[in-house]
Amino acid sequence: MKVHILVEDTRNSPEFEAEHGLSIYFEKDGKKFLFDLGQSDKYLKNAKKLNLNLKNVDFLAFSHGHYDHTGGLPYFHGGKVKALAHSYCLFPKFDGKRYIGFPKEIGNNLIELKDKPTKMSKNVYFLGQVPGKRHSALGEYIKEGVRHKDFLLDDTGIAIANGDNLIVLSGCAHSGIVNIVKQARSLFKQNKIVIIGGFHMLTHSEDETNRIIEELKKINVVKVYPGHCTGKKAIKKLLEAFEGERLFSGKVIEV
Protein backbone atom coordinates (compact mmCIF):
# COMPACT_ATOMS: atom_id res chain seq x y z
CA MET A 1 0.00 0.00 0.00
CA LYS A 2 1.26 3.48 -0.87
CA VAL A 3 0.54 6.67 1.09
CA HIS A 4 1.14 9.85 -0.92
CA ILE A 5 1.95 13.11 0.87
CA LEU A 6 0.37 15.62 -1.49
CA VAL A 7 1.39 18.69 0.48
CA GLU A 8 3.31 19.37 3.67
CA ASP A 9 5.35 22.16 5.25
CA THR A 10 8.60 21.05 3.65
CA ARG A 11 9.95 19.66 0.40
CA ASN A 12 13.20 18.01 -0.61
CA SER A 13 12.81 18.72 -4.33
CA PRO A 14 11.99 21.93 -6.23
CA GLU A 15 9.59 19.83 -8.32
CA PHE A 16 6.99 19.89 -5.54
CA GLU A 17 5.33 22.81 -3.75
CA ALA A 18 5.12 23.12 0.03
CA GLU A 19 2.99 25.13 2.43
CA HIS A 20 2.02 25.09 6.10
CA GLY A 21 -0.58 22.36 5.95
CA LEU A 22 -1.16 18.73 5.14
CA SER A 23 -2.89 16.59 2.51
CA ILE A 24 -2.62 12.82 2.15
CA TYR A 25 -3.86 10.43 -0.57
CA PHE A 26 -4.10 6.64 -0.44
CA GLU A 27 -5.98 3.75 -2.00
CA LYS A 28 -7.46 0.80 -0.13
CA ASP A 29 -10.18 -1.79 -0.73
CA GLY A 30 -10.54 -0.60 -4.32
CA LYS A 31 -11.38 2.94 -3.12
CA LYS A 32 -9.55 6.27 -3.31
CA PHE A 33 -9.19 8.43 -0.21
CA LEU A 34 -8.14 12.02 0.51
CA PHE A 35 -7.30 13.10 4.05
CA ASP A 36 -7.13 16.91 4.39
CA LEU A 37 -6.47 19.38 1.58
CA GLY A 38 -3.82 21.81 2.80
CA GLN A 39 -4.59 25.54 2.62
CA SER A 40 -4.55 26.15 -1.15
CA ASP A 41 -4.49 24.33 -4.49
CA LYS A 42 -0.91 23.11 -4.06
CA TYR A 43 -2.06 19.59 -3.23
CA LEU A 44 -3.66 19.42 -6.69
CA LYS A 45 -0.49 20.60 -8.43
CA ASN A 46 1.60 18.05 -6.56
CA ALA A 47 -0.92 15.26 -7.22
CA LYS A 48 -0.61 15.94 -10.93
CA LYS A 49 3.17 15.61 -10.69
CA LEU A 50 2.65 12.28 -8.93
CA ASN A 51 0.33 11.18 -11.78
CA LEU A 52 -2.66 10.95 -9.42
CA ASN A 53 -6.17 11.71 -10.66
CA LEU A 54 -8.22 13.23 -7.82
CA LYS A 55 -11.41 13.74 -9.83
CA ASN A 56 -12.76 10.30 -8.94
CA VAL A 57 -11.88 10.17 -5.25
CA ASP A 58 -14.42 8.12 -3.28
CA PHE A 59 -13.87 9.57 0.22
CA LEU A 60 -12.67 12.90 1.55
CA ALA A 61 -12.10 13.24 5.30
CA PHE A 62 -11.04 16.23 7.37
CA SER A 63 -8.87 15.92 10.46
CA HIS A 64 -10.27 19.17 11.94
CA GLY A 65 -11.55 22.58 10.92
CA HIS A 66 -8.40 24.69 10.62
CA TYR A 67 -7.54 26.50 7.38
CA ASP A 68 -4.27 24.64 6.80
CA HIS A 69 -6.21 21.37 6.47
CA THR A 70 -9.43 22.58 4.82
CA GLY A 71 -8.44 25.63 2.76
CA GLY A 72 -7.91 23.60 -0.39
CA LEU A 73 -11.58 22.54 -0.56
CA PRO A 74 -12.75 25.34 -2.92
CA TYR A 75 -10.26 24.01 -5.51
CA PHE A 76 -11.47 20.41 -5.25
CA HIS A 77 -13.77 19.32 -8.06
CA GLY A 78 -14.32 15.64 -7.46
CA GLY A 79 -17.33 13.67 -8.63
CA LYS A 80 -19.59 11.82 -6.20
CA VAL A 81 -17.18 12.07 -3.30
CA LYS A 82 -18.36 11.30 0.23
CA ALA A 83 -16.94 13.97 2.55
CA LEU A 84 -16.70 13.38 6.31
CA ALA A 85 -15.91 15.64 9.25
CA HIS A 86 -16.68 16.03 12.94
CA SER A 87 -19.59 18.42 13.58
CA TYR A 88 -17.36 21.00 15.28
CA CYS A 89 -15.16 21.14 12.17
CA LEU A 90 -17.51 23.58 10.46
CA PHE A 91 -17.92 26.08 13.30
CA PRO A 92 -16.25 29.46 12.64
CA LYS A 93 -12.82 29.43 14.31
CA PHE A 94 -10.66 32.38 15.30
CA ASP A 95 -7.21 33.09 16.68
CA GLY A 96 -7.91 36.50 18.18
CA LYS A 97 -9.44 38.45 15.28
CA ARG A 98 -7.87 36.23 12.61
CA TYR A 99 -10.20 33.70 10.98
CA ILE A 100 -8.55 30.27 10.96
CA GLY A 101 -11.52 28.04 10.18
CA PHE A 102 -13.26 26.12 7.43
CA PRO A 103 -13.67 27.92 4.07
CA LYS A 104 -16.59 30.33 4.45
CA GLU A 105 -17.80 29.88 0.87
CA ILE A 106 -18.44 26.14 1.27
CA GLY A 107 -21.98 25.09 2.16
CA ASN A 108 -22.39 22.82 5.17
CA ASN A 109 -24.65 20.51 3.16
CA LEU A 110 -21.62 19.18 1.27
CA ILE A 111 -20.14 17.55 4.38
CA GLU A 112 -21.49 14.57 6.32
CA LEU A 113 -20.97 15.23 10.03
CA LYS A 114 -19.79 12.18 11.92
CA ASP A 115 -18.88 12.39 15.61
CA LYS A 116 -18.61 8.62 16.05
CA PRO A 117 -16.22 6.21 14.31
CA THR A 118 -17.47 5.66 10.77
CA LYS A 119 -16.57 2.78 8.47
CA MET A 120 -15.55 4.02 5.04
CA SER A 121 -14.53 0.64 3.64
CA LYS A 122 -13.71 -2.82 4.97
CA ASN A 123 -10.28 -1.77 6.26
CA VAL A 124 -10.64 2.02 6.67
CA TYR A 125 -12.33 3.97 9.48
CA PHE A 126 -12.85 7.67 10.12
CA LEU A 127 -12.13 7.92 13.85
CA GLY A 128 -14.79 10.44 14.88
CA GLN A 129 -14.41 12.21 18.22
CA VAL A 130 -11.29 11.01 19.99
CA PRO A 131 -11.68 10.27 23.72
CA GLY A 132 -9.18 11.71 26.18
CA LYS A 133 -8.25 14.98 27.83
CA ARG A 134 -7.23 18.02 25.81
CA HIS A 135 -4.50 19.81 27.70
CA SER A 136 -4.84 23.23 26.10
CA ALA A 137 -7.16 25.33 23.96
CA LEU A 138 -6.19 26.91 20.65
CA GLY A 139 -8.22 29.97 19.72
CA GLU A 140 -12.00 30.07 19.88
CA TYR A 141 -14.99 28.78 17.94
CA ILE A 142 -18.46 30.30 17.58
CA LYS A 143 -21.52 28.17 18.27
CA GLU A 144 -25.01 29.68 18.15
CA GLY A 145 -23.49 33.17 18.28
CA VAL A 146 -21.40 32.51 21.40
CA ARG A 147 -17.60 32.30 21.52
CA HIS A 148 -16.05 29.31 23.27
CA LYS A 149 -12.47 28.27 23.94
CA ASP A 150 -11.56 25.73 21.29
CA PHE A 151 -10.22 22.47 22.71
CA LEU A 152 -10.44 20.98 19.20
CA LEU A 153 -13.04 18.32 19.87
CA ASP A 154 -13.19 17.98 16.08
CA ASP A 155 -9.58 16.80 15.84
CA THR A 156 -9.56 13.23 14.57
CA GLY A 157 -7.80 10.82 12.22
CA ILE A 158 -8.06 7.72 10.05
CA ALA A 159 -7.32 4.08 10.87
CA ILE A 160 -6.29 1.63 8.15
CA ALA A 161 -5.87 -2.11 8.63
CA ASN A 162 -3.12 -3.24 6.27
CA GLY A 163 -1.93 -6.80 6.80
CA ASP A 164 -0.23 -6.99 10.21
CA ASN A 165 0.01 -3.20 10.40
CA LEU A 166 -2.44 -0.65 11.74
CA ILE A 167 -1.77 2.61 9.91
CA VAL A 168 -2.91 5.74 11.73
CA LEU A 169 -3.20 9.04 9.85
CA SER A 170 -3.16 12.17 11.99
CA GLY A 171 -3.69 15.71 10.70
CA CYS A 172 -2.51 17.74 13.69
CA ALA A 173 -3.15 15.56 16.77
CA HIS A 174 -4.65 18.40 18.81
CA SER A 175 -6.54 15.61 20.58
CA GLY A 176 -3.25 13.93 21.50
CA ILE A 177 -1.34 11.51 19.31
CA VAL A 178 -1.54 8.77 21.97
CA ASN A 179 -5.32 9.26 22.25
CA ILE A 180 -5.66 9.02 18.45
CA VAL A 181 -3.68 5.78 18.28
CA LYS A 182 -5.72 4.26 21.12
CA GLN A 183 -8.94 5.17 19.30
CA ALA A 184 -7.62 3.47 16.16
CA ARG A 185 -6.66 0.37 18.16
CA SER A 186 -10.20 0.11 19.49
CA LEU A 187 -11.36 -0.47 15.90
CA PHE A 188 -8.65 -2.79 14.57
CA LYS A 189 -6.50 -5.32 16.38
CA GLN A 190 -3.39 -5.33 14.18
CA ASN A 191 -0.20 -5.81 16.23
CA LYS A 192 2.14 -3.27 14.68
CA ILE A 193 1.27 0.43 14.46
CA VAL A 194 2.56 2.96 11.94
CA ILE A 195 1.72 6.67 12.43
CA ILE A 196 1.80 9.19 9.60
CA GLY A 197 1.08 12.94 9.85
CA GLY A 198 1.23 15.83 12.29
CA PHE A 199 1.85 15.02 15.98
CA HIS A 200 1.45 18.58 17.39
CA MET A 201 4.52 18.43 19.65
CA LEU A 202 6.04 21.75 18.57
CA THR A 203 5.77 23.38 22.02
CA HIS A 204 6.35 20.24 24.09
CA SER A 205 9.16 20.13 26.63
CA GLU A 206 11.78 17.41 26.36
CA ASP A 207 10.13 15.60 29.28
CA GLU A 208 6.72 15.73 27.58
CA THR A 209 8.19 14.43 24.33
CA ASN A 210 9.95 11.58 26.12
CA ARG A 211 6.74 10.67 27.96
CA ILE A 212 4.78 10.48 24.69
CA ILE A 213 7.50 8.36 23.07
CA GLU A 214 7.34 5.88 25.97
CA GLU A 215 3.55 5.71 25.74
CA LEU A 216 3.75 5.06 22.00
CA LYS A 217 6.23 2.25 22.60
CA LYS A 218 3.89 0.66 25.15
CA ILE A 219 1.07 0.47 22.61
CA ASN A 220 3.42 -1.09 20.04
CA VAL A 221 4.07 1.77 17.65
CA VAL A 222 6.92 0.50 15.46
CA LYS A 223 7.31 3.21 12.81
CA VAL A 224 6.57 6.94 12.58
CA TYR A 225 6.42 9.46 9.74
CA PRO A 226 6.10 12.82 11.52
CA GLY A 227 5.79 16.25 9.93
CA HIS A 228 3.71 19.42 9.72
CA CYS A 229 3.11 20.63 13.32
CA THR A 230 5.33 18.07 15.07
CA GLY A 231 8.32 20.39 15.52
CA LYS A 232 11.98 19.82 14.60
CA LYS A 233 13.13 18.82 18.09
CA ALA A 234 10.27 16.35 18.55
CA ILE A 235 10.81 14.90 15.06
CA LYS A 236 14.48 14.30 15.89
CA LYS A 237 13.57 12.52 19.14
CA LEU A 238 10.85 10.45 17.48
CA LEU A 239 13.16 9.28 14.71
CA GLU A 240 15.80 8.35 17.28
CA ALA A 241 13.22 6.21 19.07
CA PHE A 242 11.41 4.64 16.09
CA GLU A 243 12.02 3.63 12.51
CA GLY A 244 10.64 6.06 9.93
CA GLU A 245 11.31 9.32 8.12
CA ARG A 246 10.24 12.96 8.15
CA LEU A 247 7.37 13.90 5.85
CA PHE A 248 7.71 16.28 2.90
CA SER A 249 5.62 17.29 -0.11
CA GLY A 250 5.66 14.61 -2.79
CA LYS A 251 6.86 11.82 -0.52
CA VAL A 252 5.45 8.36 -1.24
CA ILE A 253 5.47 5.94 1.71
CA GLU A 254 5.19 2.20 1.12
CA VAL A 255 3.64 0.45 4.12
C-alpha beads as a LAMMPS data file, in Angstrom:
LAMMPS data file: protein, C-alpha beads

255 atoms
254 bonds

1 atom types
1 bond types

-500.0 500.0 xlo xhi
-500.0 500.0 ylo yhi
-500.0 500.0 zlo zhi

Masses

1 110.0

Atoms # bond

1 1 1 0.000 0.000 0.000
2 1 1 1.258 3.482 -0.872
3 1 1 0.541 6.666 1.089
4 1 1 1.141 9.851 -0.924
5 1 1 1.954 13.109 0.872
6 1 1 0.372 15.623 -1.486
7 1 1 1.390 18.688 0.478
8 1 1 3.311 19.372 3.670
9 1 1 5.351 22.164 5.250
10 1 1 8.599 21.051 3.651
11 1 1 9.947 19.657 0.397
12 1 1 13.197 18.010 -0.614
13 1 1 12.805 18.718 -4.327
14 1 1 11.988 21.931 -6.232
15 1 1 9.592 19.832 -8.322
16 1 1 6.989 19.891 -5.537
17 1 1 5.328 22.808 -3.752
18 1 1 5.122 23.124 0.026
19 1 1 2.993 25.127 2.432
20 1 1 2.020 25.086 6.104
21 1 1 -0.582 22.358 5.951
22 1 1 -1.158 18.730 5.140
23 1 1 -2.889 16.593 2.507
24 1 1 -2.618 12.821 2.149
25 1 1 -3.864 10.435 -0.566
26 1 1 -4.098 6.642 -0.438
27 1 1 -5.982 3.755 -2.000
28 1 1 -7.460 0.803 -0.130
29 1 1 -10.182 -1.792 -0.733
30 1 1 -10.542 -0.598 -4.322
31 1 1 -11.385 2.937 -3.118
32 1 1 -9.554 6.266 -3.308
33 1 1 -9.189 8.434 -0.209
34 1 1 -8.138 12.016 0.508
35 1 1 -7.305 13.098 4.054
36 1 1 -7.132 16.906 4.389
37 1 1 -6.467 19.381 1.580
38 1 1 -3.817 21.810 2.797
39 1 1 -4.590 25.536 2.615
40 1 1 -4.547 26.150 -1.151
41 1 1 -4.486 24.328 -4.495
42 1 1 -0.908 23.107 -4.064
43 1 1 -2.056 19.586 -3.231
44 1 1 -3.658 19.416 -6.694
45 1 1 -0.493 20.598 -8.426
46 1 1 1.600 18.052 -6.557
47 1 1 -0.915 15.257 -7.215
48 1 1 -0.613 15.941 -10.935
49 1 1 3.172 15.614 -10.694
50 1 1 2.652 12.284 -8.927
51 1 1 0.328 11.177 -11.776
52 1 1 -2.659 10.947 -9.417
53 1 1 -6.174 11.710 -10.656
54 1 1 -8.217 13.226 -7.818
55 1 1 -11.411 13.736 -9.830
56 1 1 -12.759 10.304 -8.944
57 1 1 -11.884 10.172 -5.246
58 1 1 -14.419 8.119 -3.276
59 1 1 -13.875 9.566 0.219
60 1 1 -12.668 12.900 1.548
61 1 1 -12.102 13.238 5.298
62 1 1 -11.035 16.232 7.370
63 1 1 -8.865 15.923 10.463
64 1 1 -10.267 19.170 11.937
65 1 1 -11.550 22.575 10.924
66 1 1 -8.398 24.691 10.618
67 1 1 -7.541 26.505 7.384
68 1 1 -4.270 24.638 6.800
69 1 1 -6.207 21.373 6.468
70 1 1 -9.426 22.582 4.820
71 1 1 -8.436 25.631 2.756
72 1 1 -7.915 23.596 -0.392
73 1 1 -11.579 22.539 -0.559
74 1 1 -12.750 25.343 -2.922
75 1 1 -10.263 24.011 -5.505
76 1 1 -11.465 20.414 -5.249
77 1 1 -13.773 19.317 -8.055
78 1 1 -14.322 15.640 -7.463
79 1 1 -17.326 13.666 -8.629
80 1 1 -19.589 11.824 -6.197
81 1 1 -17.179 12.069 -3.300
82 1 1 -18.358 11.298 0.225
83 1 1 -16.941 13.967 2.547
84 1 1 -16.699 13.381 6.312
85 1 1 -15.907 15.643 9.249
86 1 1 -16.679 16.031 12.942
87 1 1 -19.594 18.415 13.575
88 1 1 -17.357 21.000 15.285
89 1 1 -15.158 21.136 12.175
90 1 1 -17.513 23.580 10.456
91 1 1 -17.915 26.079 13.298
92 1 1 -16.245 29.465 12.643
93 1 1 -12.816 29.432 14.314
94 1 1 -10.657 32.384 15.305
95 1 1 -7.209 33.095 16.681
96 1 1 -7.911 36.497 18.177
97 1 1 -9.437 38.451 15.284
98 1 1 -7.871 36.230 12.613
99 1 1 -10.203 33.697 10.984
100 1 1 -8.553 30.274 10.958
101 1 1 -11.517 28.040 10.185
102 1 1 -13.264 26.121 7.433
103 1 1 -13.673 27.922 4.065
104 1 1 -16.586 30.334 4.447
105 1 1 -17.800 29.877 0.865
106 1 1 -18.443 26.141 1.275
107 1 1 -21.984 25.090 2.157
108 1 1 -22.395 22.815 5.166
109 1 1 -24.650 20.512 3.157
110 1 1 -21.620 19.182 1.271
111 1 1 -20.141 17.550 4.383
112 1 1 -21.486 14.572 6.324
113 1 1 -20.974 15.230 10.026
114 1 1 -19.795 12.175 11.924
115 1 1 -18.875 12.392 15.608
116 1 1 -18.606 8.618 16.045
117 1 1 -16.215 6.210 14.305
118 1 1 -17.466 5.662 10.766
119 1 1 -16.575 2.785 8.474
120 1 1 -15.548 4.022 5.037
121 1 1 -14.526 0.639 3.637
122 1 1 -13.708 -2.822 4.974
123 1 1 -10.282 -1.769 6.259
124 1 1 -10.641 2.017 6.669
125 1 1 -12.325 3.968 9.479
126 1 1 -12.853 7.669 10.117
127 1 1 -12.131 7.921 13.849
128 1 1 -14.791 10.441 14.878
129 1 1 -14.412 12.212 18.223
130 1 1 -11.287 11.013 19.989
131 1 1 -11.683 10.273 23.723
132 1 1 -9.179 11.711 26.183
133 1 1 -8.253 14.979 27.833
134 1 1 -7.230 18.021 25.808
135 1 1 -4.497 19.814 27.703
136 1 1 -4.844 23.225 26.097
137 1 1 -7.164 25.327 23.962
138 1 1 -6.187 26.913 20.647
139 1 1 -8.219 29.968 19.721
140 1 1 -11.997 30.069 19.880
141 1 1 -14.993 28.783 17.942
142 1 1 -18.461 30.299 17.578
143 1 1 -21.520 28.166 18.273
144 1 1 -25.014 29.683 18.148
145 1 1 -23.487 33.168 18.279
146 1 1 -21.405 32.506 21.400
147 1 1 -17.600 32.302 21.522
148 1 1 -16.050 29.311 23.267
149 1 1 -12.466 28.271 23.941
150 1 1 -11.560 25.733 21.288
151 1 1 -10.224 22.472 22.707
152 1 1 -10.437 20.980 19.195
153 1 1 -13.039 18.316 19.868
154 1 1 -13.193 17.976 16.083
155 1 1 -9.577 16.804 15.837
156 1 1 -9.563 13.228 14.568
157 1 1 -7.805 10.823 12.222
158 1 1 -8.062 7.723 10.054
159 1 1 -7.315 4.080 10.875
160 1 1 -6.291 1.631 8.146
161 1 1 -5.865 -2.113 8.630
162 1 1 -3.122 -3.243 6.267
163 1 1 -1.926 -6.801 6.801
164 1 1 -0.225 -6.991 10.208
165 1 1 0.006 -3.202 10.397
166 1 1 -2.435 -0.650 11.735
167 1 1 -1.766 2.610 9.908
168 1 1 -2.910 5.742 11.728
169 1 1 -3.198 9.045 9.852
170 1 1 -3.164 12.173 11.990
171 1 1 -3.685 15.710 10.702
172 1 1 -2.505 17.739 13.692
173 1 1 -3.152 15.561 16.770
174 1 1 -4.651 18.398 18.813
175 1 1 -6.545 15.614 20.578
176 1 1 -3.251 13.932 21.498
177 1 1 -1.344 11.509 19.311
178 1 1 -1.540 8.771 21.967
179 1 1 -5.317 9.256 22.245
180 1 1 -5.662 9.025 18.454
181 1 1 -3.680 5.781 18.284
182 1 1 -5.720 4.261 21.125
183 1 1 -8.943 5.170 19.301
184 1 1 -7.623 3.469 16.163
185 1 1 -6.657 0.368 18.162
186 1 1 -10.198 0.106 19.494
187 1 1 -11.360 -0.468 15.901
188 1 1 -8.653 -2.792 14.572
189 1 1 -6.499 -5.316 16.381
190 1 1 -3.386 -5.333 14.184
191 1 1 -0.199 -5.813 16.225
192 1 1 2.142 -3.269 14.678
193 1 1 1.268 0.429 14.464
194 1 1 2.563 2.961 11.942
195 1 1 1.722 6.667 12.431
196 1 1 1.796 9.189 9.596
197 1 1 1.077 12.937 9.851
198 1 1 1.234 15.827 12.295
199 1 1 1.851 15.022 15.979
200 1 1 1.454 18.575 17.390
201 1 1 4.522 18.428 19.647
202 1 1 6.040 21.751 18.567
203 1 1 5.771 23.376 22.017
204 1 1 6.351 20.241 24.094
205 1 1 9.161 20.131 26.630
206 1 1 11.777 17.409 26.364
207 1 1 10.131 15.596 29.280
208 1 1 6.719 15.726 27.580
209 1 1 8.193 14.433 24.327
210 1 1 9.952 11.576 26.123
211 1 1 6.740 10.665 27.959
212 1 1 4.782 10.476 24.688
213 1 1 7.500 8.357 23.071
214 1 1 7.340 5.882 25.968
215 1 1 3.548 5.711 25.743
216 1 1 3.748 5.063 21.995
217 1 1 6.232 2.255 22.602
218 1 1 3.892 0.662 25.153
219 1 1 1.069 0.470 22.607
220 1 1 3.419 -1.086 20.040
221 1 1 4.068 1.770 17.648
222 1 1 6.917 0.502 15.459
223 1 1 7.309 3.206 12.815
224 1 1 6.566 6.937 12.576
225 1 1 6.421 9.455 9.738
226 1 1 6.103 12.821 11.517
227 1 1 5.792 16.247 9.932
228 1 1 3.709 19.421 9.724
229 1 1 3.108 20.626 13.316
230 1 1 5.330 18.073 15.069
231 1 1 8.317 20.386 15.523
232 1 1 11.978 19.822 14.604
233 1 1 13.125 18.821 18.089
234 1 1 10.272 16.354 18.550
235 1 1 10.814 14.900 15.065
236 1 1 14.481 14.301 15.893
237 1 1 13.570 12.525 19.142
238 1 1 10.846 10.447 17.481
239 1 1 13.159 9.278 14.707
240 1 1 15.800 8.348 17.276
241 1 1 13.216 6.205 19.074
242 1 1 11.414 4.637 16.093
243 1 1 12.019 3.632 12.514
244 1 1 10.643 6.059 9.934
245 1 1 11.306 9.323 8.123
246 1 1 10.240 12.955 8.146
247 1 1 7.367 13.905 5.851
248 1 1 7.712 16.275 2.903
249 1 1 5.622 17.291 -0.109
250 1 1 5.661 14.608 -2.789
251 1 1 6.861 11.819 -0.518
252 1 1 5.451 8.357 -1.244
253 1 1 5.469 5.944 1.706
254 1 1 5.186 2.201 1.120
255 1 1 3.635 0.452 4.118

Bonds

1 1 1 2
2 1 2 3
3 1 3 4
4 1 4 5
5 1 5 6
6 1 6 7
7 1 7 8
8 1 8 9
9 1 9 10
10 1 10 11
11 1 11 12
12 1 12 13
13 1 13 14
14 1 14 15
15 1 15 16
16 1 16 17
17 1 17 18
18 1 18 19
19 1 19 20
20 1 20 21
21 1 21 22
22 1 22 23
23 1 23 24
24 1 24 25
25 1 25 26
26 1 26 27
27 1 27 28
28 1 28 29
29 1 29 30
30 1 30 31
31 1 31 32
32 1 32 33
33 1 33 34
34 1 34 35
35 1 35 36
36 1 36 37
37 1 37 38
38 1 38 39
39 1 39 40
40 1 40 41
41 1 41 42
42 1 42 43
43 1 43 44
44 1 44 45
45 1 45 46
46 1 46 47
47 1 47 48
48 1 48 49
49 1 49 50
50 1 50 51
51 1 51 52
52 1 52 53
53 1 53 54
54 1 54 55
55 1 55 56
56 1 56 57
57 1 57 58
58 1 58 59
59 1 59 60
60 1 60 61
61 1 61 62
62 1 62 63
63 1 63 64
64 1 64 65
65 1 65 66
66 1 66 67
67 1 67 68
68 1 68 69
69 1 69 70
70 1 70 71
71 1 71 72
72 1 72 73
73 1 73 74
74 1 74 75
75 1 75 76
76 1 76 77
77 1 77 78
78 1 78 79
79 1 79 80
80 1 80 81
81 1 81 82
82 1 82 83
83 1 83 84
84 1 84 85
85 1 85 86
86 1 86 87
87 1 87 88
88 1 88 89
89 1 89 90
90 1 90 91
91 1 91 92
92 1 92 93
93 1 93 94
94 1 94 95
95 1 95 96
96 1 96 97
97 1 97 98
98 1 98 99
99 1 99 100
100 1 100 101
101 1 101 102
102 1 102 103
103 1 103 104
104 1 104 105
105 1 105 106
106 1 106 107
107 1 107 108
108 1 108 109
109 1 109 110
110 1 110 111
111 1 111 112
112 1 112 113
113 1 113 114
114 1 114 115
115 1 115 116
116 1 116 117
117 1 117 118
118 1 118 119
119 1 119 120
120 1 120 121
121 1 121 122
122 1 122 123
123 1 123 124
124 1 124 125
125 1 125 126
126 1 126 127
127 1 127 128
128 1 128 129
129 1 129 130
130 1 130 131
131 1 131 132
132 1 132 133
133 1 133 134
134 1 134 135
135 1 135 136
136 1 136 137
137 1 137 138
138 1 138 139
139 1 139 140
140 1 140 141
141 1 141 142
142 1 142 143
143 1 143 144
144 1 144 145
145 1 145 146
146 1 146 147
147 1 147 148
148 1 148 149
149 1 149 150
150 1 150 151
151 1 151 152
152 1 152 153
153 1 153 154
154 1 154 155
155 1 155 156
156 1 156 157
157 1 157 158
158 1 158 159
159 1 159 160
160 1 160 161
161 1 161 162
162 1 162 163
163 1 163 164
164 1 164 165
165 1 165 166
166 1 166 167
167 1 167 168
168 1 168 169
169 1 169 170
170 1 170 171
171 1 171 172
172 1 172 173
173 1 173 174
174 1 174 175
175 1 175 176
176 1 176 177
177 1 177 178
178 1 178 179
179 1 179 180
180 1 180 181
181 1 181 182
182 1 182 183
183 1 183 184
184 1 184 185
185 1 185 186
186 1 186 187
187 1 187 188
188 1 188 189
189 1 189 190
190 1 190 191
191 1 191 192
192 1 192 193
193 1 193 194
194 1 194 195
195 1 195 196
196 1 196 197
197 1 197 198
198 1 198 199
199 1 199 200
200 1 200 201
201 1 201 202
202 1 202 203
203 1 203 204
204 1 204 205
205 1 205 206
206 1 206 207
207 1 207 208
208 1 208 209
209 1 209 210
210 1 210 211
211 1 211 212
212 1 212 213
213 1 213 214
214 1 214 215
215 1 215 216
216 1 216 217
217 1 217 218
218 1 218 219
219 1 219 220
220 1 220 221
221 1 221 222
222 1 222 223
223 1 223 224
224 1 224 225
225 1 225 226
226 1 226 227
227 1 227 228
228 1 228 229
229 1 229 230
230 1 230 231
231 1 231 232
232 1 232 233
233 1 233 234
234 1 234 235
235 1 235 236
236 1 236 237
237 1 237 238
238 1 238 239
239 1 239 240
240 1 240 241
241 1 241 242
242 1 242 243
243 1 243 244
244 1 244 245
245 1 245 246
246 1 246 247
247 1 247 248
248 1 248 249
249 1 249 250
250 1 250 251
251 1 251 252
252 1 252 253
253 1 253 254
254 1 254 255
